[in-house]
Structure formats: structure tokens, C-alpha cells
């Protein structure tokens, strides 16, 4: 078998990104074993129709896993057709059954059913990765459900939330992705011949008592696969688009999580950070750096995945009439790249989340600096309850808040509670002690902890069912 090393270009997905399990699914050897599985199913049903003998089927079945890559490559040099090269290589191994391989079929009767089987396997692996990541998130959500922290809108301090509830937002995005994945309906082409009419099989089965539709049903039952009701030479390429759209959705959710983590790891926030190894190097030039390299890698791969549905869209939209071959070359890269990138993203994020570092001092510091601003909302409501004009009180609080912002930006402690507690217009409705009490209590995080834990329970139930 030809081997490749780093003296020539090999894809980073061959060795750097993705798991060995996902690489095996998208390997040439696995693809060809699936082709052979389809040929065995085809021959088995043709045997039931009396077209081939049980001995011929047994011969094919005996060699279904004996893929000879080197021989197939030698044959392809002459034939210029990878599937026919595999037919010939398989036939050479089967002295009894070799002559009936691919009887009545067109290439895509084999390739597209095998591809559907491969998509099912790859999606199952992605689903497992999603569940693992969600479970890691649930662990952190439970641990940090009550950990109060500032929330930010427009990248500006807003009101408090909890670390657990913030993580719950990412988990919910991924749960939506899981729902979309589970809603995918992967179907094979079936066996319908060169343009989807089953004409070749009608001729082949004439006089056997078996109709082409019945033959297709039996073959697909053996493969454990559902067939599309109508097809051209291929299964509808919209299915690839649907799959890649789901993968891009997962990548988008992962990007949001990783991007926020990169932001929060910056010293300006310092609230969350990815794990950093004791001997890990952050920068070749600056030894002090703790760069969020894993999160950056997630964002980089996710950005790539986001572009791939466009290729699948073009394959579906630009294939003319019953089929053109202009999808074939790019599908060899687009599908495995998307799955391997998402596989790497999910595994990397699960490791990041499970080792998540919480900067509790930074969280407390940011709450102390910015928390008083969020407490103005409950103070405003208390003033209105005591008969004050909302608009007038809003303006007074706004003026004091802007003054407090100036003090904070100058590096001083937040003076807002003192400014409000000593304002005469406010004191006419609410006394200074009550103002300070409201400001000290702050806005709180509402029902964030309860919602966070409820989502955790849902995630745990998914893990038990998977």
C-alpha cells in the first residue's frame, strides 16, 4: 500500500485535526468496503430472483473486506474510473462470483448508497461529540449556577448574571444543533439505474416475477437504509447541503463559545480562561503570554466549516438535467473536511470546558466596579413606588451615573452609591439608608440559577438516553 509522509503535502485533517475514528469513516478503505457491501446486497437479491447462484453470492461475501488498494490503483491508471477499477480488483479475488459483480447497476447505485451509510456513521460520531460537550458544559453549569458575575451587552457592563447561566446560553445553542442533527433524514439513492428510471433492472428482472421496486426494497433492507422515492443518477444533492448546514450550525455555536472565552480571557475581563499547561508556550517572542490558542483554533476551523455549505448548494443547484460530474471532485474534500473539522472542534471544546478556569477575583472586582450601575434599576422602581415621577428620577440617576463613570474611568472607586444616597430629590422619596441597602443588594441575577439547573437536568437526560 502506498504510504505518505511529510515530504509531500498531506491534509492537516490526515494527522493534525479530527479523531482516528472519524478518519477511518472517511478513509478510502472504508469507502470501498461499503461499496462491496452494496454489491453483496445487490447480488443477494438477484440470487433471490434466480439471476445468480448462491455460490456466486457466497464468493463475493467471503471477500467483502479484502480490499486490495494497490491493485485497484494499478487498474485505475488504465481504466480512469475508480469504481470500475474496484469492480475489477474485487472480481479478481472472486473466481466464482466475480463475473456478476455490479450486474445491472450504474456507479451511483453503489457509490451513493455507500455514501449515505458513511454519512450516517459520521453523524453518529458527531452526535456523540455533541453529547460529550454538553455533559461537560452541564458539569460547569451546575458548579457555577450561583456564581454571580457581570453580564455585558454591546461589550459594556449591563446587569449581573451567573457564570452557570452564561454557559447555559452556549449549551442551548448546541441543543438546537442536536435537534437539527436528529431531524436529518439520510436516505440512499436506492437502485434505480443510470437516470433513476430502473430501466436496466426492468430488463434484467423480466420473467423473474420480481419487480424493480421490490428488488430495491430488499436491497435497501439488507443495507439498513431508506431509499429516496425518486432520483436522477444520484441521490438529491440537497441532502449534502442539509448535512453541511447542520455541521455549519454546530461550528457557529462552537465559534460563539470560543470567541466569548477568548474575550473573557483577556486581562481586561479576566473572568474565564481555557486551561494552560504548566510547560505550555504561549508565544515564541513573549514568554509571559497565555494566549487562548485552543479557542482560537476552534474559531479558525469553525470559520472554514461555515464556507462549505455554499459548495454543496452549488452542487445541488448547478447539476444539469439528470446529472453532471462537476460535484464529484469537490465532494471528495468537502464532506470529509467538514466532518473532521467539526469532530476536532467538539473534542477540543469539550477539553476546554472540562478544564475551564474561573477567575473569581476578577469576577468580584468587575462586580464591585460595575455592579452599582445595575442597581439603579431597582432603585428607580422603588422611587416610582413611593410616588416619584419616573422620568425625573431617571434623569437624576443618569446624571449621577455619568459622574460615577468618569470616576471609574479615572481609576477611582465607584462613587455611585454615595452620590445617590446624598441626593436631596431622591431622599425626599427614599431615605439614604434605604438607598444604600438597595445599592448594596444590587440587581441580582433573577431566576438565572433555576433556569440554568433546569437546562442541566435536560442535558443529563440526553446523556442517559444516548
C-alpha positions in Angstrom: 0.0 0.0 0.0 1.3 3.4 -0.9 2.2 5.5 2.2 2.7 9.2 2.5 4.9 11.1 4.8 5.6 14.8 5.5 7.9 15.1 2.5 4.8 15.7 0.4 1.6 17.6 1.0 -1.0 15.8 3.1 -4.1 17.3 4.5 -3.9 18.6 8.1 -7.0 16.5 8.6 -4.9 13.4 7.9 -2.8 13.9 11.0 -3.5 17.1 12.9 -7.2 17.7 13.2 -10.0 15.2 13.9 -10.1 11.8 15.6 -8.9 8.5 14.3 -12.4 7.2 14.4 -13.7 9.9 12.1 -10.7 9.5 9.8 -11.4 5.8 9.4 -15.0 6.6 8.4 -13.8 8.8 5.6 -10.9 6.6 4.5 -10.7 5.1 1.0 -10.5 1.6 2.5 -13.8 2.1 4.4 -15.5 3.5 1.4 -14.5 0.5 -0.7 -15.7 -1.9 1.9 -19.0 -0.1 1.8 -19.1 -0.4 -2.0 -18.5 -4.1 -1.6 -21.3 -4.3 0.9 -23.7 -2.8 -1.6 -22.5 -5.2 -4.3 -23.1 -8.2 -2.0 -26.6 -6.9 -1.2 -27.4 -6.4 -4.9 -26.1 -10.0 -5.7 -28.0 -11.5 -2.8 -31.4 -10.1 -4.0 -30.6 -11.0 -7.6 -30.0 -14.6 -6.3 -33.5 -14.5 -4.8 -34.7 -13.6 -8.2 -32.9 -16.6 -9.7 -30.4 -14.5 -11.7 -27.2 -15.6 -9.9 -26.3 -18.6 -7.8 -25.9 -18.9 -4.1 -22.2 -19.9 -4.6 -21.5 -16.7 -6.5 -23.0 -14.6 -3.7 -21.1 -16.6 -1.1 -17.9 -16.0 -3.0 -18.5 -12.2 -3.0 -19.4 -12.3 0.7 -16.2 -14.1 1.5 -14.0 -11.3 0.1 -16.1 -8.3 1.1 -13.4 -6.9 3.4 -10.4 -7.9 1.3 -9.8 -4.6 -0.4 -6.6 -4.5 -2.4 -5.8 -0.8 -2.7 -2.6 -1.2 -4.7 -4.3 -3.5 -7.3 -7.2 -1.1 -7.7 -4.9 1.8 -8.1 -3.0 -0.1 -10.8 -6.2 -0.8 -12.6 -7.4 2.8 -12.4 -4.3 4.0 -14.2 -5.7 2.3 -17.3 -9.4 2.4 -16.7 -9.6 6.0 -15.4 -12.6 5.1 -13.3 -12.2 4.4 -9.6 -15.3 2.3 -9.2 -14.7 0.1 -12.2 -11.2 -0.4 -11.0 -12.6 -1.7 -7.7 -15.0 -3.9 -9.6 -12.1 -5.5 -11.4 -9.9 -5.9 -8.3 -12.9 -7.5 -6.5 -13.6 -9.8 -9.4 -10.1 -11.0 -9.5 -10.4 -12.1 -5.9 -13.7 -14.0 -6.6 -13.2 -16.8 -9.1 -16.8 -18.0 -8.7 -18.7 -14.8 -8.2 -16.5 -12.2 -9.9 -18.4 -12.2 -13.2 -21.7 -11.0 -11.7 -20.5 -8.0 -9.6 -22.3 -4.8 -10.5 -24.9 -6.6 -12.6 -27.4 -4.1 -14.0 -26.1 -1.3 -11.8 -24.7 2.2 -12.5 -21.9 3.6 -10.5 -24.1 5.8 -8.3 -26.3 2.9 -7.4 -23.3 1.8 -5.4 -21.5 5.0 -4.5 -24.5 7.0 -3.3 -25.8 4.2 -1.1 -22.4 3.7 0.4 -22.1 7.5 0.9 -25.4 7.6 2.7 -24.2 4.8 5.0 -21.0 6.7 5.6 -22.9 9.9 6.4 -25.0 8.0 9.0 -21.8 6.7 10.7 -20.2 10.1 10.7 -23.2 11.9 12.0 -23.5 9.4 14.8 -19.9 10.3 15.8 -20.7 14.0 15.7 -23.8 13.4 17.8 -21.7 11.6 20.4 -19.2 14.5 20.4 -22.1 16.9 20.9 -23.4 14.9 23.9 -19.9 14.8 25.5 -19.5 18.6 25.1 -23.0 19.2 26.5 -22.2 17.0 29.5 -19.0 18.9 30.1 -21.0 22.1 30.0 -23.6 20.7 32.4 -20.8 19.9 34.9 -19.6 23.5 34.8 -23.2 24.9 34.8 -24.0 23.0 38.0 -20.8 24.1 39.7 -21.3 27.8 38.7 -25.1 28.1 38.7 -25.0 30.7 41.6 -21.7 32.4 40.8 -22.7 36.0 40.3 -20.8 37.9 37.5 -21.4 40.9 35.4 -23.2 40.4 32.1 -22.3 42.5 29.2 -24.3 43.9 26.3 -22.6 45.8 23.5 -19.4 44.6 25.3 -20.4 47.1 28.1 -21.3 46.2 31.6 -25.1 45.6 31.9 -26.6 43.7 34.8 -25.4 40.7 36.8 -25.9 37.1 35.6 -24.3 33.9 36.8 -21.4 32.0 35.2 -23.6 29.0 35.0 -26.4 30.9 33.2 -23.9 32.3 30.7 -22.7 28.8 30.0 -26.3 27.7 29.6 -26.7 30.0 26.6 -23.9 28.1 24.8 -25.4 24.8 25.8 -28.8 25.8 24.5 -27.3 26.7 21.1 -25.7 23.3 21.0 -29.0 21.6 22.0 -30.6 23.4 19.0 -27.9 21.9 16.8 -28.6 18.5 18.3 -32.2 18.8 17.4 -31.3 19.8 13.8 -28.9 16.8 13.6 -31.6 14.4 14.8 -34.1 15.8 12.3 -31.8 15.0 9.4 -33.2 12.2 7.2 -30.4 10.4 5.5 -31.5 8.3 2.6 -29.7 6.5 -0.2 -30.3 6.6 -3.9 -31.7 3.1 -3.9 -31.0 1.1 -7.1 -32.6 3.0 -10.0 -30.0 2.8 -12.7 -28.4 5.4 -15.0 -31.1 8.1 -14.9 -33.3 6.9 -12.0 -35.9 5.0 -14.1 -34.8 1.5 -13.1 -34.9 0.6 -16.8 -31.8 -1.7 -16.7 -33.3 -3.6 -13.8 -36.7 -4.0 -15.6 -34.9 -5.7 -18.4 -32.8 -7.8 -16.1 -35.7 -8.9 -14.0 -38.1 -9.7 -16.9 -39.6 -13.1 -16.3 -38.4 -13.5 -12.8 -41.5 -12.4 -11.0 -39.7 -9.7 -9.1 -40.3 -6.0 -10.0 -37.5 -3.4 -9.8 -39.2 -1.7 -6.9 -39.3 -4.9 -4.9 -35.6 -5.6 -5.7 -34.7 -2.1 -4.4 -36.7 -2.6 -1.2 -35.0 -5.9 -0.4 -31.5 -4.5 -1.2 -32.1 -1.4 1.0 -33.4 -3.6 3.8 -30.2 -5.5 3.8 -28.3 -2.3 3.9 -30.4 -0.9 6.7 -31.1 2.2 4.6 -34.1 4.0 3.3 -34.2 4.9 -0.4 -35.4 8.2 -1.8 -38.7 7.7 -3.8 -37.3 9.3 -7.0 -33.8 10.1 -8.1 -31.7 11.1 -11.1 -28.5 9.3 -11.5 -27.6 10.4 -7.9 -29.4 10.9 -4.6 -30.6 14.5 -4.4 -27.5 16.7 -3.6 -29.7 18.8 -1.4 -29.1 16.1 1.2 -25.4 17.0 1.3 -26.4 20.7 1.7 -28.7 19.8 4.6 -25.9 17.8 6.3 -23.3 20.6 5.8 -25.8 23.2 7.0 -26.2 21.3 10.3 -22.4 20.9 10.6 -22.0 24.7 9.9 -24.6 25.3 12.6 -22.6 23.3 15.2 -19.5 25.2 14.1 -21.3 28.5 14.6 -22.4 27.6 18.1 -18.8 26.5 18.9 -17.4 29.7 17.5 -19.7 31.8 19.7 -18.5 29.9 22.8 -14.8 30.1 21.9 -15.0 33.7 20.8 -16.5 34.7 24.1 -14.0 32.7 26.0 -11.2 34.5 24.1 -12.7 37.8 25.1 -13.2 36.9 28.7 -9.6 35.5 29.0 -8.2 39.0 28.1 -6.8 40.7 31.3 -9.4 43.5 30.8 -12.0 40.9 31.9 -10.0 38.0 33.3 -13.2 36.1 34.3 -12.8 32.9 32.4 -9.9 31.2 30.6 -9.1 28.0 28.9 -6.7 25.5 30.6 -3.0 26.2 30.1 -0.4 23.5 30.6 2.5 24.0 33.1 5.1 23.8 30.3 2.9 25.2 27.5 4.4 28.1 25.5 2.2 31.0 24.7 4.5 32.9 22.4 7.9 32.4 20.9 8.8 36.0 21.4 7.0 36.9 24.7 7.5 34.2 27.4 4.7 35.7 29.6 1.9 35.2 27.1 -1.1 32.9 27.9 -2.8 33.0 24.5 -6.1 31.2 24.1 -4.7 29.1 21.3 -7.2 26.2 21.6 -10.2 28.6 21.5 -8.6 30.4 18.5 -8.2 27.1 16.8 -11.9 26.3 17.3 -12.8 29.7 15.8 -10.4 29.1 12.8 -11.8 25.7 12.0 -15.4 26.9 12.5 -14.8 29.7 10.1 -13.7 27.2 7.5 -16.8 24.9 8.0 -19.1 27.9 7.6 -18.0 28.3 4.0 -18.6 24.7 2.9 -22.5 24.7 2.6 -22.1 27.0 -0.3 -20.2 24.4 -2.2 -22.9 21.8 -1.5 -25.5 24.4 -2.5 -23.8 24.8 -5.9 -23.5 21.1 -6.4 -27.3 20.8 -5.9 -28.3 23.8 -7.9 -25.8 23.6 -10.8 -26.1 19.9 -11.7 -27.8 19.9 -15.0 -30.7 17.6 -16.0 -30.2 14.0 -14.8 -26.6 14.5 -13.6 -23.3 16.2 -14.4 -20.0 15.2 -12.8 -18.9 18.6 -11.6 -19.7 17.7 -8.0 -17.5 14.7 -7.8 -14.1 16.2 -7.2 -15.1 18.7 -4.6 -17.2 16.2 -2.6 -14.1 14.1 -2.1 -12.8 17.0 0.1 -15.8 19.0 1.3 -17.6 16.2 3.1 -14.6 14.7 5.0 -13.2 18.1 5.7 -16.4 19.3 7.3 -16.8 16.2 9.4 -13.2 16.1 10.5 -13.2 19.8 11.4 -16.4 19.6 13.4 -15.1 16.4 15.1 -11.9 18.4 16.1 -14.0 21.4 17.2 -16.2 19.3 19.5 -13.4 17.4 21.0 -11.3 20.5 21.6 -14.2 22.4 23.1 -15.0 19.5 25.5 -11.5 19.6 26.8 -11.5 23.4 27.2 -14.9 23.3 29.0 -13.9 20.5 31.3 -10.8 22.3 32.4 -12.3 25.8 32.4 -10.6 28.2 34.7 -12.8 30.7 36.6 -11.1 34.0 37.6 -13.1 34.6 40.8 -11.0 37.6 41.9 -11.6 39.3 38.5 -15.3 38.5 38.7 -15.5 40.0 42.1 -13.5 43.1 41.0 -15.7 43.7 38.0 -18.9 43.3 40.1 -17.6 45.8 42.6 -16.7 48.3 39.9 -19.7 47.9 37.6 -22.4 46.3 39.8 -23.6 49.6 41.3 -24.7 50.8 37.9 -27.1 47.9 37.5 -28.5 48.5 41.0 -30.0 51.8 39.7 -32.9 49.9 38.1 -34.3 48.5 41.3 -33.7 51.9 42.9 -35.7 53.6 40.1 -38.6 51.2 40.6 -38.6 51.8 44.4 -38.7 55.6 43.8 -41.7 55.3 41.5 -43.5 53.0 44.0 -43.0 55.9 46.5 -44.8 58.3 44.2 -41.9 59.8 42.3 -42.0 60.8 38.7 -40.2 58.1 36.7 -38.8 60.4 34.0 -37.5 62.9 36.5 -35.8 60.3 38.7 -34.4 58.6 35.6 -32.6 61.9 34.7 -31.2 62.4 38.2 -29.9 58.8 38.3 -28.4 59.2 34.8 -26.5 62.4 35.8 -25.1 60.7 38.8 -24.2 57.6 36.8 -22.3 59.6 34.2 -20.3 61.3 37.0 -19.6 57.9 38.5 -18.5 56.6 35.1 -16.0 59.4 34.9 -14.6 58.5 38.3 -14.3 54.8 37.4 -12.5 55.7 34.1 -10.1 57.8 36.1 -9.2 54.8 38.2 -11.2 55.6 41.3 -13.7 53.5 43.2 -17.3 53.7 42.0 -18.9 56.6 44.0 -22.4 56.0 42.7 -24.0 54.7 45.9 -22.8 57.8 47.8 -23.9 60.2 45.1 -27.4 58.7 45.0 -27.7 58.3 48.8 -27.0 62.0 49.3 -29.2 63.4 46.5 -31.9 65.6 48.1 -34.5 64.8 45.4 -34.1 61.1 45.9 -34.0 61.4 49.7 -37.5 63.1 49.5 -38.9 59.7 48.5 -36.4 57.2 49.7 -34.1 57.7 52.7 -30.3 57.4 52.4 -30.1 54.2 54.4 -32.7 52.5 52.1 -30.8 53.8 49.0 -27.6 52.2 50.3 -29.5 49.0 51.1 -30.9 48.8 47.6 -27.5 49.6 46.0 -25.7 47.0 48.2 -28.2 44.3 47.2 -27.8 45.1 43.6 -29.9 44.0 40.7 -29.3 40.3 41.4 -29.5 37.5 38.8 -33.2 36.9 38.9 -34.1 33.3 38.2 -30.9 32.6 36.3 -29.7 29.8 38.7 -33.0 28.0 38.5 -33.1 28.2 34.7 -29.5 27.0 34.5 -30.1 24.0 36.6 -33.3 23.1 34.7 -31.3 23.0 31.5 -28.7 20.9 33.2 -31.3 18.3 34.1 -32.4 18.2 30.5 -28.9 17.7 29.3 -28.4 14.9 31.8 -31.5 13.2 30.5 -30.0 13.2 27.0 -26.9 11.5 28.3 -28.9 8.8 29.8 -30.8 8.2 26.5 -27.8 8.2 24.3 
